[in-house]
Amino acid sequence: MKNIKIIVATHKKYIIPKDEIYLPVQVGKSLRKPEEYLEYQGDNDGENLSSKNLYYCELTALYWAWKNLNSDYIGLSHYRRHFSNTKKLPKNIQGRVDLVLSKEETEKILECTDVILPKKRKYYIENLYSHYKNTMYVEPLDETKKIIEEKYPEYVKEFNMLHKRTSAHMFNMFIMKKNLLDQYCTWLFDILFELEKRIPPEKYGKFHARYLGRVSELLLDVWINTNNIKYKEVRVIDIEKVNWKKKM
């Protein structure tokens, strides 16, 4: 039996999967008033980044789990987005929640891999760099390249592939063996902390100040591919119906 914990990052009360492997974590809890506290684990216990949730997004839950959980495998999902093996989805929210990846299904997949990733998201008319540039201020992403060149030059080749690749494992979602999580988070947060020093998020408005969470999405594959990490892709489902016309 594997000790697995999948963190469900959430800022509000929601329907959480009942399976024991799921642990809801209220993100940005230190920024909330006591009356806004949820009956979930907070990201403000122990060593944490809770006060920086406005900039790091779901990564404050990841950081808390990395520093404070002792599990064989640790994963990250979102209150409205989960891994699932199902092909057909019911229309109601509870029905979809009931079809998220179970402990038994997760253990079976992890018998042949150390990492579970979401199926790649495809951008048909843009590469990853241009997509980022068209949705966020590109300055932080360009500065990230400089940091990698200085501190982790062996990753530059994969980072440069952002200009060519049109698909990626997005959403900062994964389930990963703890020793690999240690390696990944050590690398990831070292880069992000340096980036935060060079480009203070406060200089931007609320939307663009979240660049640390957005940049990290693109760094996952840079780390995975550079280190030739073996992984298995699993479908991601949206718990609520997505208005794709509006989104596009």
C-alpha positions as CSV (number, residue, x, y, z in Angstrom):
1,M,0.0,0.0,0.0
2,K,1.4,3.4,-1.0
3,N,1.0,6.5,1.2
4,I,-0.4,9.0,-1.3
5,K,-1.7,12.5,-0.7
6,I,-3.2,14.6,-3.4
7,I,-3.5,18.2,-2.3
8,V,-6.7,19.9,-3.5
9,A,-5.9,23.6,-3.7
10,T,-9.0,25.7,-2.9
11,H,-9.9,29.2,-1.8
12,K,-13.6,28.3,-1.0
13,K,-15.8,25.5,0.3
14,Y,-16.4,23.0,-2.4
15,I,-17.3,19.3,-3.0
16,I,-14.1,17.4,-2.2
17,P,-13.5,13.8,-3.3
18,K,-14.3,11.4,-0.5
19,D,-11.3,9.1,-1.2
20,E,-8.7,9.3,1.6
21,I,-5.9,10.3,-0.7
22,Y,-7.4,13.8,-1.2
23,L,-6.5,16.6,1.2
24,P,-8.2,19.9,0.7
25,V,-5.9,22.9,1.5
26,Q,-7.2,26.4,1.8
27,V,-4.7,28.6,-0.1
28,G,-3.8,32.1,1.1
29,K,-5.3,31.4,4.5
30,S,-3.0,33.8,6.3
31,L,-4.5,36.6,4.2
32,R,-8.0,35.7,5.4
33,K,-10.0,36.9,8.4
34,P,-10.9,34.3,11.0
35,E,-14.5,34.2,9.9
36,E,-13.3,33.3,6.4
37,Y,-11.4,30.2,7.5
38,L,-12.6,27.0,6.0
39,E,-12.6,23.6,7.8
40,Y,-9.7,22.5,5.6
41,Q,-6.0,22.2,6.2
42,G,-4.5,25.7,5.7
43,D,-1.4,26.5,3.7
44,N,-0.3,28.7,6.7
45,D,0.9,25.9,9.0
46,G,4.6,25.1,9.5
47,E,7.0,26.4,6.9
48,N,4.8,28.1,4.3
49,L,4.3,30.8,1.6
50,S,0.7,31.5,2.5
51,S,1.0,35.3,2.6
52,K,2.3,35.2,-1.0
53,N,-0.7,33.3,-2.4
54,L,-1.7,36.3,-4.6
55,Y,1.5,35.8,-6.5
56,Y,2.2,32.1,-6.2
57,C,-1.4,30.9,-6.7
58,E,-1.8,27.1,-6.1
59,L,2.0,26.9,-5.4
60,T,1.4,27.9,-1.8
61,A,-0.4,24.6,-1.4
62,L,2.4,22.8,-3.1
63,Y,5.1,24.5,-1.0
64,W,3.2,23.6,2.2
65,A,2.8,20.0,1.2
66,W,6.5,19.8,0.2
67,K,7.7,21.2,3.5
68,N,5.2,19.6,5.9
69,L,3.8,16.3,4.5
70,N,5.6,13.0,4.9
71,S,4.0,10.8,2.2
72,D,5.5,8.4,-0.4
73,Y,3.7,10.3,-3.2
74,I,2.4,13.9,-3.2
75,G,0.1,15.3,-5.8
76,L,-1.5,18.6,-6.6
77,S,-5.0,19.2,-8.1
78,H,-7.6,22.0,-8.0
79,Y,-11.0,22.1,-6.5
80,R,-12.6,22.4,-10.0
81,R,-10.0,20.3,-11.9
82,H,-9.0,16.7,-11.2
83,F,-7.4,13.6,-12.7
84,S,-9.8,11.0,-13.9
85,N,-9.8,7.8,-16.0
86,T,-13.4,8.3,-17.2
87,K,-14.2,9.0,-20.8
88,K,-17.8,10.1,-20.4
89,L,-18.8,12.8,-17.9
90,P,-22.1,13.3,-16.2
91,K,-23.6,16.8,-16.3
92,N,-23.9,17.3,-12.5
93,I,-21.0,18.4,-10.3
94,Q,-21.3,15.6,-7.7
95,G,-21.3,13.0,-10.5
96,R,-18.1,14.3,-11.8
97,V,-16.5,14.5,-8.4
98,D,-17.4,10.9,-7.9
99,L,-15.3,9.9,-11.0
100,V,-12.0,11.5,-10.0
101,L,-9.0,9.2,-9.8
102,S,-9.4,6.8,-6.8
103,K,-6.6,5.5,-4.6
104,E,-6.8,2.1,-6.2
105,E,-6.5,3.6,-9.7
106,T,-3.7,5.8,-8.6
107,E,-1.7,3.0,-7.0
108,K,-2.1,0.9,-10.2
109,I,-0.7,3.7,-12.4
110,L,2.1,4.3,-10.0
111,E,3.2,0.6,-10.3
112,C,4.7,1.4,-13.6
113,T,5.8,5.1,-13.2
114,D,7.0,7.6,-10.7
115,V,5.0,10.6,-12.0
116,I,1.5,11.1,-13.2
117,L,0.9,14.2,-15.4
118,P,-2.1,15.6,-17.1
119,K,-2.5,15.0,-20.8
120,K,-0.8,17.8,-22.7
121,R,-2.8,20.9,-23.6
122,K,-2.4,21.9,-27.2
123,Y,-2.1,25.4,-28.6
124,Y,-2.8,25.1,-32.3
125,I,-1.9,28.6,-33.6
126,E,0.8,29.5,-31.1
127,N,3.9,28.2,-29.5
128,L,4.2,28.2,-25.7
129,Y,6.2,31.3,-25.6
130,S,3.9,33.3,-27.9
131,H,0.9,32.1,-26.0
132,Y,2.4,33.4,-22.7
133,K,3.4,36.7,-24.3
134,N,-0.2,37.2,-25.6
135,T,-1.8,36.6,-22.2
136,M,0.7,37.9,-19.7
137,Y,3.6,40.5,-19.6
138,V,6.5,38.6,-21.0
139,E,9.2,40.3,-18.9
140,P,9.1,37.7,-16.1
141,L,9.4,34.8,-18.5
142,D,12.4,36.4,-20.2
143,E,14.0,37.0,-16.9
144,T,13.4,33.4,-16.0
145,K,15.6,32.4,-18.9
146,K,18.4,34.6,-17.6
147,I,18.2,33.0,-14.1
148,I,18.3,29.5,-15.6
149,E,21.3,30.5,-17.8
150,E,23.1,31.7,-14.6
151,K,22.1,29.0,-12.1
152,Y,21.0,25.9,-14.1
153,P,22.6,26.1,-17.6
154,E,21.9,22.5,-18.3
155,Y,18.2,23.4,-18.5
156,V,18.5,26.2,-21.1
157,K,18.1,23.9,-24.1
158,E,14.7,22.7,-22.9
159,F,13.6,26.2,-21.9
160,N,14.4,27.5,-25.4
161,M,12.0,24.8,-26.7
162,L,9.1,27.1,-25.4
163,H,9.6,28.9,-28.7
164,K,8.9,25.8,-30.7
165,R,6.6,23.5,-28.7
166,T,2.8,24.0,-29.1
167,S,1.8,21.7,-26.2
168,A,2.6,21.2,-22.5
169,H,1.6,19.6,-19.3
170,M,-0.3,22.5,-17.7
171,F,-2.2,23.5,-14.6
172,N,0.7,22.7,-12.2
173,M,-1.0,19.3,-11.7
174,F,0.9,16.1,-11.0
175,I,1.3,13.2,-8.6
176,M,5.0,12.6,-7.9
177,K,7.2,10.3,-5.8
178,K,8.4,12.2,-2.8
179,N,12.1,12.1,-3.6
180,L,11.4,13.5,-7.1
181,L,9.2,16.2,-5.6
182,D,12.1,17.2,-3.3
183,Q,14.3,17.6,-6.4
184,Y,11.7,19.4,-8.4
185,C,10.6,21.8,-5.7
186,T,14.2,22.6,-4.7
187,W,14.9,23.6,-8.3
188,L,11.6,25.3,-9.0
189,F,11.4,27.5,-5.9
190,D,15.0,28.5,-6.1
191,I,14.2,29.9,-9.6
192,L,11.0,31.5,-8.5
193,F,12.4,33.2,-5.4
194,E,15.1,34.7,-7.4
195,L,12.6,35.9,-10.0
196,E,10.5,37.5,-7.3
197,K,13.5,39.4,-6.1
198,R,14.3,40.7,-9.6
199,I,10.7,41.5,-10.6
200,P,8.6,42.4,-7.6
201,P,5.0,41.3,-8.3
202,E,3.7,44.4,-6.6
203,K,4.8,46.4,-9.7
204,Y,1.9,44.8,-11.6
205,G,-1.8,44.8,-11.2
206,K,-3.7,41.9,-9.7
207,F,-3.9,39.7,-12.8
208,H,-0.3,40.1,-13.9
209,A,1.1,39.9,-10.4
210,R,0.3,36.2,-10.6
211,Y,3.1,35.6,-13.0
212,L,5.0,33.3,-10.6
213,G,2.2,30.8,-10.8
214,R,2.0,31.1,-14.5
215,V,5.8,30.8,-15.2
216,S,5.9,27.7,-13.0
217,E,3.4,25.9,-15.4
218,L,5.9,26.2,-18.2
219,L,8.9,25.1,-16.0
220,L,7.4,21.7,-15.2
221,D,8.2,20.2,-18.6
222,V,11.6,21.9,-18.7
223,W,12.5,19.9,-15.5
224,I,10.7,16.7,-16.6
225,N,12.4,16.6,-20.1
226,T,15.8,17.7,-19.0
227,N,16.0,14.9,-16.4
228,N,14.3,12.3,-18.6
229,I,11.7,11.6,-16.0
230,K,9.4,8.7,-16.8
231,Y,5.7,9.7,-16.5
232,K,2.2,8.5,-17.3
233,E,-0.4,10.9,-18.7
234,V,-4.0,10.9,-17.2
235,R,-7.0,12.9,-18.4
236,V,-7.9,16.0,-16.5
237,I,-11.6,16.8,-16.0
238,D,-13.3,20.1,-15.2
239,I,-15.8,19.6,-12.4
240,E,-17.9,22.5,-13.7
241,K,-19.0,22.8,-17.3
242,V,-16.6,25.0,-19.3
243,N,-17.9,27.6,-21.6
244,W,-15.3,26.9,-24.3
245,K,-16.8,29.5,-26.7
246,K,-16.2,32.3,-24.1
247,K,-12.8,30.9,-23.1
248,M,-11.6,30.8,-26.7
